[in-house]
Amino acid sequence: QVQLVESGGGLVQAGGSLRLSCAASGSIFSPNVMGWYRQAPGKQRELVADITSGGSTNNGDSVKGRFTISRDNAKNTVYLQMNSLKPEDTAVYYCRIITGGRLFWGQGTQVTVSS
């Protein structure tokens, strides 16, 4: 089993910044992929960004140029730096890891951007 603990969500004004963190623990194998997805009310869950244990990244189109994903392999932690936030970025942000052929989700952290 793998446990994911997210932190860093909250309320911010448009144009502001937030940094999300997600720490993974348990049976984690390399290589693996960690990432962030988000789900707004009434919408499907969508990719924000993910990053392999080798450092390759993949960003969703709606956040390119504004959000940056990074990770610390020694801590099994992934970060999401979110800049120039917009009201449409409001959603629950979920951390995800794929490791050893299995997929695990965090419980989510709310990000609310006010206009």
N, C-alpha and C positions, 0 to 999 in steps of 0.2 A: 504493500500500500504506500501511497504518497499523500502527504498533507501539504496544502498550499495555504499560506496566510498572507492576505493582502492588507495593505495599509496605504494611507495617503489621500484618500478621497475627501471630498468636502464641497463647500460652496465657494464659488469664486466669480468675480465680475468678468464680463466679456473683455478679452484682451489680456487677461491675467494668465498665470501659470500654476500648474500643480505637478507634483512628482509622485507617481505611484510606485510602490514596492511590492514584491511578492517573493516570499521565502518558501522554498520547497524543502521538505524533509521526508525521510523514509527510504524506500528502496529506489534509488535513483541511479540509472546507468547512463554511461556515455557511449555513443553520442545521444543527444536528446534535443528536443526543441521546446523552448518556453515562449510564451507569448501572451498577448492581451486581445481579448474580444470585448465587444460592448453590445448592449441591448437597450434600446430606447423603448418607451411604452408603445405598444402596438406595432413594433417593428421586429424584424428577424435579427438574431444575433449576427454580428459582422466582425470580420477581422480588423483589428487596429494595426497590430504589428507583431511579428514573431522573429525569433533569433535562435540560431542553432548553437550548440555548445562550441562549434568552431568559429562562431562570430558572424555568420552570414545572416543578413536581415531581409525581411519582406514586409513592406508597409502597405496598408490600405490606401486607396486613392484619395479618400477624403481627408487624410491626415498628413499626406506627404508635404514636407517642408515645414511642418509645425510640431510634429511629435517625433521623439527620438527614443528608440529602444536600446537598452544596453543590459549587460549582465555581468555578474561576478561569479565565475564558476566555482571558486573556492568556497563561496557561501551559498551556492545553489539559489541565487537570488537574481531576479530580473527587475529592471526598472523601466518606467515609462515617463520621460520628461515631456510634459505637455505645455506648449507655449501658444500664445495667440489664440486662446480658447474662445470658442463661439457658442452661442446658446444651443446650436444644433449638436454640440458635443455632449450635451446632457444625456446621461445614460448610466446604467449599472455596468461597471467594468469588471470583467472576469479574467482571472489569470488561468492559464492552461499549460500543462506539460505533457509531452509525449515522450515516454521512456520505456524501453524494454517491450515495445509493441503495445503498450497500454496508454490510455488517455485519462487524465485527471483534471478536474476543474476546481477552482477555488469557489468560495461562497459569494464573491462579488463585493465591490465597494462602489458606493454611489458618488457620482460626480455631477454637480449641478452648476451650470453656468448661467448667471443672470445677465439680462440685457441692460 
